[in-house]
Amino acid sequence: MQHSPVNTAPCNGHRGCVADIAMLARDIPLFPVDRWCNLADLAEARSASQHRIGWAAIFLKAYGKVVQETPALRSWFLPGLWPRIATTNQNVATLAINRTDNNSEQLYWARLHQPETNSLIEIQHFIDNCCNGPIEELFKRQRELELLPGFLRKAVLRWNHRSGSHKRCSRIGTFSLSTLAGYGASNHFHPTLCTTSISYRPIEADGRCLITLIADHRVIDGAVVARSLAHLEKVLRQEIIPELRSQKNLLATDATPLNAA
């Protein structure tokens, strides 16, 4: 009986970087909390908008508002001999972007400072630019990190993750968003280095949507996460819907948010 050959390749560069992040996240006690939200009116307002606004832009802004109003969601765990909880006023969203480069699908992380202060049109333009712009310019820092030797890359990631510096948010993010809804699927649980990470399923025919918030149990408990999801639904209904409806009188802008990173 002949056996087919097995080909192996080094897990370095981009794949190695993703693996290092996943392994680092493995040590975080993450837990998911779900909430079914009625987004029928929001879906209708989005469809009626004169501008193409994706769900990712909507959730980035809405959850950004929740994070800005909830100090616990802007906190992170500092390990050590005397563990501490750090809190910042900075609000940086980390968005997972799937790109194809050299016939290979790769995962990149885009960061947007203070998403709650940008219009939906600006956020959508930012996302479009991240999905279609030059990878070498948009994700230069990540590319540089991928080129480092594995042991050094791991050390940099671990240092940034455990840092109490104000630069930590710019390097890791305050919260993250990762979704497969655009592919008609859902990722109910995924690794993240942020204190919270939001995901959502495709919108149901009746307008309902299952929203998942993954959280670090060292920093916050389930009750805080549940209230944050309820707050998110309130923001979606009371603030995002009016903005979508007001776009009928606005012209699209080509300006990328000044706080994009």
Backbone torsions as a table, in degrees:
resi	resn	phi	psi	omega
1	MET	NA	123.9	-179.5
2	GLN	-88.7	139.0	178.6
3	HIS	-103.8	136.3	177.6
4	SER	-70.9	144.6	-178.2
5	PRO	-68.3	150.5	176.7
6	VAL	-109.0	122.2	179.3
7	ASN	-96.1	137.2	177.3
8	THR	-123.9	153.3	178.6
9	ALA	-144.2	150.3	-180.0
10	PRO	-61.6	138.6	175.4
11	CYS	-93.3	79.2	-179.1
12	ASN	-133.5	-170.4	179.9
13	GLY	60.2	-131.1	-176.1
14	HIS	-63.9	-48.5	-177.9
15	ARG	-63.3	-37.0	178.5
16	GLY	-64.7	-37.1	179.0
17	CYS	-65.8	-44.6	177.7
18	VAL	-62.0	-41.9	179.6
19	ALA	-63.9	-40.2	179.7
20	ASP	-63.5	-41.4	178.8
21	ILE	-65.6	-42.7	179.3
22	ALA	-63.7	-39.6	179.3
23	MET	-68.4	-36.9	178.0
24	LEU	-67.2	-38.8	179.6
25	ALA	-69.7	-21.5	-179.3
26	ARG	-61.8	-26.9	-178.7
27	ASP	-85.1	-0.8	179.8
28	ILE	-95.9	129.1	178.8
29	PRO	-76.2	76.7	-178.5
30	LEU	-83.6	146.8	175.6
31	PHE	-144.4	143.7	-178.9
32	PRO	-98.6	145.3	173.2
33	VAL	-127.7	132.4	-177.2
34	ASP	-109.0	152.7	172.5
35	ARG	-149.0	128.6	172.6
36	TRP	-81.8	124.3	-179.8
37	CYS	-117.8	141.4	176.9
38	ASN	-88.7	105.3	-176.9
39	LEU	-113.0	25.7	-177.9
40	ALA	-60.6	-46.7	179.9
41	ASP	-65.6	-37.0	178.3
42	LEU	-65.9	-43.3	178.6
43	ALA	-62.1	-37.8	178.8
44	GLU	-67.2	-43.7	178.7
45	ALA	-64.9	-37.3	178.3
46	ARG	-65.3	-42.5	179.9
47	SER	-66.6	-32.6	-177.8
48	ALA	-82.5	-11.3	-178.3
49	SER	-66.1	144.3	178.7
50	GLN	-75.3	-12.2	-178.6
51	HIS	-114.7	146.5	179.0
52	ARG	-78.6	108.8	179.1
53	ILE	-117.5	117.2	-179.7
54	GLY	-78.8	162.0	179.5
55	TRP	-65.0	-32.0	179.1
56	ALA	-61.1	-42.4	178.1
57	ALA	-62.7	-40.9	-179.9
58	ILE	-62.8	-47.5	-178.2
59	PHE	-71.6	-32.6	176.8
60	LEU	-60.6	-46.6	-178.4
61	LYS	-70.9	-45.8	-176.4
62	ALA	-63.8	-47.9	-179.6
63	TYR	-71.6	-29.7	174.3
64	GLY	-58.1	-39.0	176.5
65	LYS	-64.8	-41.7	179.0
66	VAL	-62.6	-44.7	-179.5
67	VAL	-63.4	-42.4	-178.7
68	GLN	-63.6	-30.2	-177.9
69	GLU	-92.7	-1.4	-176.6
70	THR	-128.2	98.5	-176.8
71	PRO	-54.7	-34.8	-178.4
72	ALA	-61.1	-29.7	180.0
73	LEU	-79.7	-9.7	176.3
74	ARG	-105.6	20.8	-178.8
75	SER	-111.3	161.1	175.6
76	TRP	-150.2	163.0	-174.0
77	PHE	-89.5	132.1	175.6
78	LEU	-111.1	106.3	-178.7
79	PRO	-75.2	170.7	178.7
80	GLY	144.7	-170.5	179.7
81	LEU	-62.4	-36.7	175.2
82	TRP	-123.4	87.9	-177.2
83	PRO	-57.2	145.8	-179.2
84	ARG	-137.0	165.7	173.3
85	ILE	-114.8	121.4	178.6
86	ALA	-99.1	143.6	178.9
87	THR	-132.7	140.1	-179.1
88	THR	-131.0	158.4	174.0
89	ASN	-87.4	-9.8	-179.9
90	GLN	-72.6	145.6	178.3
91	ASN	-132.1	105.7	-176.6
92	VAL	-123.8	121.8	178.9
93	ALA	-91.4	132.7	174.4
94	THR	-107.8	120.9	-175.8
95	LEU	-112.7	125.3	177.3
96	ALA	-76.8	125.4	-177.4
97	ILE	-120.9	128.5	176.2
98	ASN	-96.5	120.5	179.8
99	ARG	-127.1	155.2	174.7
100	THR	-107.7	123.0	-178.5
101	ASP	-135.9	125.2	-177.9
102	ASN	54.5	45.3	178.4
103	ASN	61.9	23.1	179.4
104	SER	-130.1	129.7	177.4
105	GLU	-76.2	131.3	-177.2
106	GLN	-135.1	154.4	-177.4
107	LEU	-106.7	127.5	178.7
108	TYR	-124.2	157.6	-179.8
109	TRP	-119.3	116.1	177.8
110	ALA	-98.8	146.2	-178.0
111	ARG	-125.5	134.6	-179.4
112	LEU	-127.5	118.7	178.8
113	HIS	-76.8	137.1	176.2
114	GLN	47.6	61.7	-179.3
115	PRO	-60.9	-26.3	-177.8
116	GLU	-68.0	-17.0	-178.4
117	THR	-92.3	-9.0	-178.8
118	ASN	-93.5	153.2	173.8
119	SER	-74.6	161.0	177.8
120	LEU	-61.8	-35.5	179.2
121	ILE	-63.9	-42.6	179.2
122	GLU	-65.7	-42.1	179.6
123	ILE	-65.0	-40.7	178.7
124	GLN	-64.2	-39.0	177.3
125	HIS	-64.5	-38.9	176.9
126	PHE	-60.5	-45.3	179.7
127	ILE	-64.6	-44.1	179.0
128	ASP	-59.7	-40.9	-180.0
129	ASN	-65.6	-39.5	178.4
130	CYS	-66.6	-31.5	-178.3
131	CYS	-81.9	-23.4	-172.5
132	ASN	-126.0	-15.0	-177.4
133	GLY	-75.3	174.1	-178.9
134	PRO	-65.1	122.6	-177.3
135	ILE	-61.5	-39.3	-176.1
136	GLU	-62.0	-30.7	-179.9
137	GLU	-88.5	-43.1	-174.5
138	LEU	-71.9	-35.0	-174.6
139	PHE	-123.4	43.4	-177.0
140	LYS	-61.1	-44.4	-178.0
141	ARG	-64.4	-39.4	179.3
142	GLN	-67.3	-39.8	178.0
143	ARG	-61.2	-41.1	179.0
144	GLU	-64.7	-38.5	178.5
145	LEU	-64.9	-38.5	-179.1
146	GLU	-66.8	-24.6	-178.5
147	LEU	-81.4	-12.5	-179.2
148	LEU	-71.9	152.5	172.3
149	PRO	-58.2	149.4	-174.3
150	GLY	-52.5	-46.6	-177.0
151	PHE	-64.4	-35.5	-179.6
152	LEU	-75.2	-38.3	177.6
153	ARG	-62.0	-43.4	177.9
154	LYS	-60.5	-41.4	-178.8
155	ALA	-65.4	-40.6	179.1
156	VAL	-64.6	-45.8	179.7
157	LEU	-62.1	-43.7	-179.4
158	ARG	-65.4	-40.5	179.4
159	TRP	-63.9	-47.1	179.9
160	ASN	-62.8	-40.5	-177.2
161	HIS	-67.1	-35.8	-176.6
162	ARG	-97.3	6.0	-176.2
163	SER	-74.5	145.8	173.5
164	GLY	-101.9	10.3	-179.0
165	SER	-75.8	155.8	176.2
166	HIS	-66.8	-17.7	179.3
167	LYS	-76.8	-11.6	-177.5
168	ARG	-58.7	-40.4	-178.7
169	CYS	-64.8	-38.3	180.0
170	SER	-70.1	-26.1	-176.8
171	ARG	-93.5	-32.2	-178.4
172	ILE	-109.7	-43.0	-175.5
173	GLY	109.2	154.9	174.6
174	THR	-83.0	-43.0	174.6
175	PHE	-143.2	166.2	179.4
176	SER	-130.1	161.4	175.5
177	LEU	-132.2	127.6	177.3
178	SER	-142.0	125.9	-177.1
179	THR	-146.8	151.9	174.1
180	LEU	-117.4	16.9	-177.8
181	ALA	-59.2	-33.6	178.8
182	GLY	-65.3	-17.9	177.5
183	TYR	-100.4	7.9	-179.3
184	GLY	74.6	22.7	-177.9
185	ALA	-134.5	-179.8	178.8
186	SER	-141.2	144.0	173.5
187	ASN	-112.1	94.5	-173.1
188	HIS	-66.7	-27.2	-178.4
189	PHE	-147.1	124.9	-179.4
190	HIS	-141.6	154.2	179.7
191	PRO	-69.8	143.6	177.0
192	THR	-151.6	149.4	175.6
193	LEU	-97.8	-4.6	179.4
194	CYS	-86.1	161.6	178.7
195	THR	-64.7	-37.0	175.9
196	THR	-135.4	152.2	176.2
197	SER	-142.4	132.4	-175.6
198	ILE	-106.3	144.3	176.4
199	SER	-145.7	161.1	-179.0
200	TYR	-150.7	150.8	177.7
201	ARG	-87.3	166.3	173.3
202	PRO	-57.7	147.0	-179.9
203	ILE	-65.9	132.2	177.8
204	GLU	-72.4	165.2	-179.0
205	ALA	-61.1	-30.2	-179.4
206	ASP	-89.1	7.5	177.1
207	GLY	90.6	-0.4	178.4
208	ARG	-81.2	152.1	179.1
209	CYS	-142.6	131.7	176.6
210	LEU	-88.9	115.1	-179.3
211	ILE	-106.6	133.1	-179.1
212	THR	-116.9	133.8	175.5
213	LEU	-120.3	116.8	178.4
214	ILE	-93.4	134.2	-174.2
215	ALA	-135.8	155.9	176.5
216	ASP	-87.7	114.2	-175.0
217	HIS	-68.1	-16.0	177.4
218	ARG	-70.9	-22.6	-173.9
219	VAL	-106.5	-43.7	-176.5
220	ILE	-136.3	157.7	179.9
221	ASP	-105.6	172.5	-175.0
222	GLY	-60.2	-35.1	-178.8
223	ALA	-63.3	-40.2	178.2
224	VAL	-63.7	-41.7	179.9
225	VAL	-64.9	-43.1	179.9
226	ALA	-62.3	-43.5	178.0
227	ARG	-66.0	-34.7	178.8
228	SER	-65.8	-37.9	176.8
229	LEU	-66.9	-39.0	176.3
230	ALA	-64.9	-40.0	176.8
231	HIS	-63.3	-40.0	178.8
232	LEU	-60.4	-45.2	179.0
233	GLU	-61.3	-38.2	178.4
234	LYS	-64.1	-43.2	178.6
235	VAL	-64.1	-42.2	179.2
236	LEU	-58.9	-40.6	-176.8
237	ARG	-79.0	-43.3	-170.2
238	GLN	-91.9	-20.4	-177.0
239	GLU	-119.9	-40.2	-176.9
240	ILE	-75.6	-41.5	178.8
241	ILE	-59.2	-48.3	177.6
242	PRO	-59.4	-36.9	179.0
243	GLU	-66.4	-41.2	177.8
244	LEU	-62.5	-41.2	-179.3
245	ARG	-70.7	-28.7	-179.8
246	SER	-77.1	-11.3	-177.4
247	GLN	-70.8	-9.4	178.6
248	LYS	-62.3	-24.2	-177.4
249	ASN	-106.0	10.6	-178.2
250	LEU	-111.3	154.7	174.3
251	LEU	-103.1	143.3	179.1
252	ALA	-64.6	148.2	178.9
253	THR	-116.9	147.8	177.5
254	ASP	-98.0	7.1	-176.3
255	ALA	-81.2	123.6	173.5
256	THR	-74.1	141.8	179.2
257	PRO	-52.1	136.5	-179.0
258	LEU	-65.5	-21.1	-177.8
259	ASN	-98.9	20.9	174.8
260	ALA	-73.8	144.9	179.8
261	ALA	-139.6	NA	NA
